[in-house]
Amino acid sequence: MNKIKHHYLMKAKSIFIFGFSIFSVAGFAQKNDIAKKQDSAKYRYKPNFIIGVDVLNLGTGLFSDRKLFQGFISSRISRRVHAVADLGYDKNIYQKNGYDAKADGLFIKVGGFYMLASDPENDMNGFYAGAKLAGSFYSQEYMAIPVKGLNSQGITVSFDPSTQSSYWVEGLLGARIQLFESPFFIDVNLQPRYLAYTTKQDEITPMIIPGFGRSSGSFSMGFSWNIAYRF
């Protein structure tokens, strides 16, 4: 009788331990899910800004025809998403295949990027990807444009200065890293660009678009190396 009683007690104990284990695992999993949700919802936006200046193109402008001055301001709006805007001035010339042109003006870009991978100890450091919409408002002048004359002789024509505008979509692939424990960052990125729309003077496709680059095609590639400061 005692053996039977002992047998049932051990069986009940095993069932109790098994049941308690299941409830414990379920409870832990639920707490873990809640913790994850709380962690993902923990970030609350507070005014924060990083302002940067492209020192690479600023420096190369001392030794080239292109004078490019540009900077950006970004703000972290969620754990991985940052809003960003660029403002700049670009002055350049185009002298190739009989063309002689110049253009200068302002450009602006607005968009955002997503942190693809970040440093566990500092989530402001990492690799990112994003996109921007951009517009340029500039003046241009063609001193010489090659055209065919009588007997297929090569001649050139010129046009008066005019005001134009162009718009493009720009991708963003880059990395950002903090300099030691300071509020300064290094921010480097590539900018593949596609020209969506441009005004034209006498149906002439612009050879230079400030902020977009010097190209007669719809695609171009930009690169910037920035020193930034976090407020």
SEPA-224695 format. One line per field, with one value per residue (C-alpha): x, y, z; residue in three letters. Coordinates in nm, 4 decimals, always signed. Example, Ala and Ser with C-alpha at 12.3 -4.5 7.8 and 13.67 -1.06 7.14 Angstrom:
<atoms>
c1 [+1.2300  +1.3670]
c2 [-0.4500  -0.1060]
c3 [+0.7800  +0.7140]
aa [ALA  SER]
</atoms>
This chain:
<atoms>
c1 [+0.0000  +0.2824  +0.4543  +0.1412  +0.0987  +0.4636  +0.4256  +0.1307  +0.3074  +0.6128  +0.3928  +0.2039  +0.5336  +0.6664  +0.3473  +0.3687  +0.7359  +0.6605  +0.3647  +0.5583  +0.8437  +0.6086  +0.4448  +0.7884  +0.9178  +0.5961  +0.6170  +0.9814  +0.9071  +0.6198  +0.8398  +1.1102  +0.8597  +0.7381  +1.0986  +1.1684  +0.8568  +0.9477  +1.3031  +1.1810  +0.9399  +1.1888  +1.3325  +1.1530  +1.2501  +1.4311  +1.5763  +1.9136  +2.1246  +2.4481  +2.5900  +2.8650  +3.0837  +3.2258  +3.5992  +3.7075  +3.5395  +3.6194  +3.9881  +3.9976  +3.8335  +4.1655  +4.3247  +4.0413  +3.7908  +3.5046  +3.4285  +3.1914  +3.0808  +2.8258  +2.7113  +2.4356  +2.2214  +2.0715  +1.8465  +1.7758  +1.3986  +1.3832  +1.6242  +1.7585  +1.6031  +1.7635  +1.6295  +1.8883  +1.9063  +2.1940  +2.2597  +2.5396  +2.6856  +2.8568  +3.0516  +3.2023  +3.3053  +3.2713  +3.5298  +3.5162  +3.4394  +3.4049  +3.1789  +3.2655  +3.0162  +2.9962  +2.7339  +2.6948  +2.4145  +2.2602  +2.1229  +1.9253  +1.8620  +1.6090  +1.5683  +1.6683  +1.8706  +1.8427  +2.1219  +2.1868  +2.4422  +2.5500  +2.8041  +2.6461  +2.8263  +2.7417  +2.4434  +2.5352  +2.8272  +2.7551  +2.6750  +2.3655  +2.1636  +1.9027  +1.7702  +1.7151  +1.5185  +1.7307  +1.6890  +1.9334  +1.8640  +2.1439  +2.2627  +2.4438  +2.6194  +2.7306  +3.0226  +3.0575  +2.8428  +2.9580  +2.7164  +2.7512  +2.7693  +2.7711  +2.9787  +2.9855  +3.2249  +3.2477  +3.1354  +3.0232  +2.7407  +2.6980  +2.3984  +2.3238  +2.3293  +2.0062  +1.8519  +1.7668  +1.6616  +1.7134  +1.5792  +1.7108  +1.6839  +1.9930  +2.0875  +2.2985  +2.5462  +2.7804  +2.9315  +2.9550  +3.1980  +3.2566  +3.6044  +3.6992  +3.4734  +3.4359  +3.1160  +3.2853  +3.2131  +3.3558  +3.0800  +3.1659  +2.9171  +2.8619  +2.5771  +2.4505  +2.2249  +1.9550  +1.8391  +1.4588  +1.3845  +1.5649  +1.4718  +1.6566  +1.7741  +1.6782  +1.6410  +2.0066  +2.0668  +2.2765  +2.6383  +2.6791  +2.4257  +2.5400  +2.5118  +2.4540  +2.7849  +2.9398  +2.7745  +2.5630  +2.3865  +2.1154  +2.3436  +2.6319  +2.8140  +2.9048  +3.1285  +3.1680  +3.3980  +3.2530  +3.3588  +3.0448  +2.9586  +2.6795  +2.4727]
c2 [+0.0000  +0.2332  +0.1484  +0.2357  +0.5585  +0.6466  +0.5689  +0.8083  +1.0783  +1.0582  +1.0657  +1.3697  +1.5369  +1.4755  +1.6140  +1.9199  +1.9823  +1.9361  +2.1730  +2.4294  +2.4139  +2.4801  +2.7738  +2.9100  +2.8901  +3.0463  +3.3201  +3.3890  +3.4023  +3.6428  +3.8639  +3.8524  +3.9599  +4.2423  +4.3512  +4.3544  +4.5610  +4.7998  +4.8272  +4.8978  +5.1582  +5.3019  +5.5590  +5.8914  +6.1721  +6.4631  +6.7548  +6.6335  +6.7456  +6.6581  +6.9247  +6.8363  +6.9946  +6.8155  +6.8803  +6.6567  +6.8549  +7.1778  +7.0876  +6.9559  +7.2804  +7.4552  +7.2537  +7.2060  +7.4006  +7.2850  +7.4853  +7.2828  +7.3892  +7.1671  +7.0653  +6.8645  +6.8521  +6.5282  +6.4337  +6.0917  +6.0408  +5.6752  +5.4054  +5.3455  +5.6144  +5.9545  +6.2514  +6.4486  +6.7629  +6.9032  +7.2560  +7.3625  +7.5855  +7.4524  +7.6322  +7.4464  +7.4661  +7.2247  +7.2360  +6.9214  +6.8147  +7.1761  +7.2780  +7.5706  +7.6234  +7.7309  +7.7111  +7.8016  +7.7936  +7.6522  +7.3053  +7.1394  +6.7736  +6.6289  +6.2679  +6.0132  +5.7018  +5.3776  +5.2356  +4.8893  +4.7937  +4.9828  +4.9560  +4.7826  +5.0276  +5.3375  +5.3122  +5.6412  +5.4584  +5.2281  +5.1712  +5.3201  +5.3425  +5.5931  +5.8243  +6.1930  +6.4144  +6.6983  +7.0197  +7.2708  +7.6322  +7.7855  +8.0124  +7.8796  +8.0245  +7.8563  +8.0368  +7.7707  +7.4809  +7.2848  +7.2663  +7.1599  +7.4402  +7.4447  +7.1702  +6.9950  +7.2527  +7.2641  +7.5912  +7.6985  +7.9118  +8.0858  +8.1597  +8.4308  +8.3450  +8.1884  +8.0617  +7.6905  +7.4247  +7.0485  +6.7729  +6.4279  +6.1256  +6.0388  +5.7187  +5.7181  +5.4521  +5.5438  +5.5052  +5.7244  +5.6942  +5.9045  +6.0441  +5.9004  +6.0470  +6.3853  +6.5271  +6.5046  +6.2407  +6.1321  +6.0704  +5.9228  +5.8341  +5.7496  +5.9146  +5.7444  +5.9932  +5.9793  +6.2969  +6.2994  +6.6371  +6.9464  +7.2664  +7.3383  +7.6389  +7.5973  +7.2202  +7.1860  +6.9262  +7.0901  +6.9769  +7.0968  +7.0839  +7.2248  +6.9555  +6.6829  +6.6989  +6.7479  +6.5024  +6.4943  +6.1776  +6.1000  +5.9234  +6.0452  +5.9476  +6.1706  +6.1198  +6.3190  +6.2994  +6.5014  +6.6243  +6.6555  +6.7906  +6.6607  +6.9079]
c3 [+0.0000  +0.0922  -0.2346  -0.4325  -0.2401  -0.2935  -0.6640  -0.7024  -0.5029  -0.7274  -1.0351  -0.9069  -0.8218  -1.1725  -1.3275  -1.1015  -1.1912  -1.5629  -1.5472  -1.3461  -1.5997  -1.8914  -1.7147  -1.6194  -1.9788  -2.1096  -1.8481  -1.9283  -2.3021  -2.2395  -2.0227  -2.2880  -2.5572  -2.3338  -2.2691  -2.6429  -2.7087  -2.4293  -2.5618  -2.9145  -2.7830  -2.5360  -2.7786  -2.7580  -2.9902  -2.8326  -3.0307  -3.1590  -3.4523  -3.6273  -3.8582  -4.1044  -4.3722  -4.6760  -4.6318  -4.9224  -5.2024  -5.0213  -5.0334  -5.3905  -5.5049  -5.4400  -5.7225  -5.9736  -6.1801  -5.9637  -5.6496  -5.4341  -5.0867  -4.9161  -4.5726  -4.4089  -4.0981  -3.9681  -3.6791  -3.5334  -3.5301  -3.4195  -3.3080  -3.6603  -3.8800  -3.9355  -4.1330  -4.3300  -4.5441  -4.7537  -4.8725  -5.1030  -5.3717  -5.6845  -5.9575  -6.2518  -6.6181  -6.9103  -7.1900  -7.3979  -7.7597  -7.8713  -7.5813  -7.3597  -7.0793  -6.7189  -6.4474  -6.0830  -5.8286  -5.5135  -5.4530  -5.1750  -5.0871  -4.8413  -4.7320  -4.4739  -4.4049  -4.2085  -3.9921  -4.1372  -3.8729  -3.5646  -3.2844  -2.9793  -2.7496  -2.9550  -3.1881  -3.3574  -3.5214  -3.8123  -4.1774  -4.3373  -4.6586  -4.7657  -5.0349  -5.1031  -5.3380  -5.4740  -5.6677  -5.8163  -5.9125  -6.1154  -6.3941  -6.6992  -7.0012  -7.3233  -7.4828  -7.7532  -7.8750  -8.1840  -8.4777  -8.8399  -9.0933  -9.4726  -9.6363  -9.2968  -9.1627  -8.7861  -8.6351  -8.2895  -8.1594  -7.8256  -7.6036  -7.3538  -6.9822  -6.8567  -6.5339  -6.5144  -6.2636  -6.2379  -6.0116  -5.9316  -5.7028  -5.5026  -5.3220  -5.0086  -4.8918  -4.6110  -4.2685  -3.9602  -3.6692  -3.3594  -3.2950  -2.9566  -2.6835  -2.8542  -3.0120  -3.3552  -3.6194  -3.9525  -4.2057  -4.5479  -4.8204  -5.1867  -5.3786  -5.6976  -5.8792  -6.1434  -6.3174  -6.3185  -6.4807  -6.6055  -6.7819  -7.1078  -7.3013  -7.6688  -7.6135  -7.5115  -7.2413  -6.9684  -6.9467  -6.5880  -6.3071  -5.9725  -5.7054  -5.9658  -6.1517  -6.4916  -6.7251  -7.0392  -6.9201  -6.6649  -6.4188  -6.2061  -5.8885  -5.5959  -5.2952  -4.9751  -4.6723  -4.3881  -4.0485  -3.8329  -3.4892  -3.2652  -3.0639]
aa [MET  ASN  LYS  ILE  LYS  HIS  HIS  TYR  LEU  MET  LYS  ALA  LYS  SER  ILE  PHE  ILE  PHE  GLY  PHE  SER  ILE  PHE  SER  VAL  ALA  GLY  PHE  ALA  GLN  LYS  ASN  ASP  ILE  ALA  LYS  LYS  GLN  ASP  SER  ALA  LYS  TYR  ARG  TYR  LYS  PRO  ASN  PHE  ILE  ILE  GLY  VAL  ASP  VAL  LEU  ASN  LEU  GLY  THR  GLY  LEU  PHE  SER  ASP  ARG  LYS  LEU  PHE  GLN  GLY  PHE  ILE  SER  SER  ARG  ILE  SER  ARG  ARG  VAL  HIS  ALA  VAL  ALA  ASP  LEU  GLY  TYR  ASP  LYS  ASN  ILE  TYR  GLN  LYS  ASN  GLY  TYR  ASP  ALA  LYS  ALA  ASP  GLY  LEU  PHE  ILE  LYS  VAL  GLY  GLY  PHE  TYR  MET  LEU  ALA  SER  ASP  PRO  GLU  ASN  ASP  MET  ASN  GLY  PHE  TYR  ALA  GLY  ALA  LYS  LEU  ALA  GLY  SER  PHE  TYR  SER  GLN  GLU  TYR  MET  ALA  ILE  PRO  VAL  LYS  GLY  LEU  ASN  SER  GLN  GLY  ILE  THR  VAL  SER  PHE  ASP  PRO  SER  THR  GLN  SER  SER  TYR  TRP  VAL  GLU  GLY  LEU  LEU  GLY  ALA  ARG  ILE  GLN  LEU  PHE  GLU  SER  PRO  PHE  PHE  ILE  ASP  VAL  ASN  LEU  GLN  PRO  ARG  TYR  LEU  ALA  TYR  THR  THR  LYS  GLN  ASP  GLU  ILE  THR  PRO  MET  ILE  ILE  PRO  GLY  PHE  GLY  ARG  SER  SER  GLY  SER  PHE  SER  MET  GLY  PHE  SER  TRP  ASN  ILE  ALA  TYR  ARG  PHE]
</atoms>
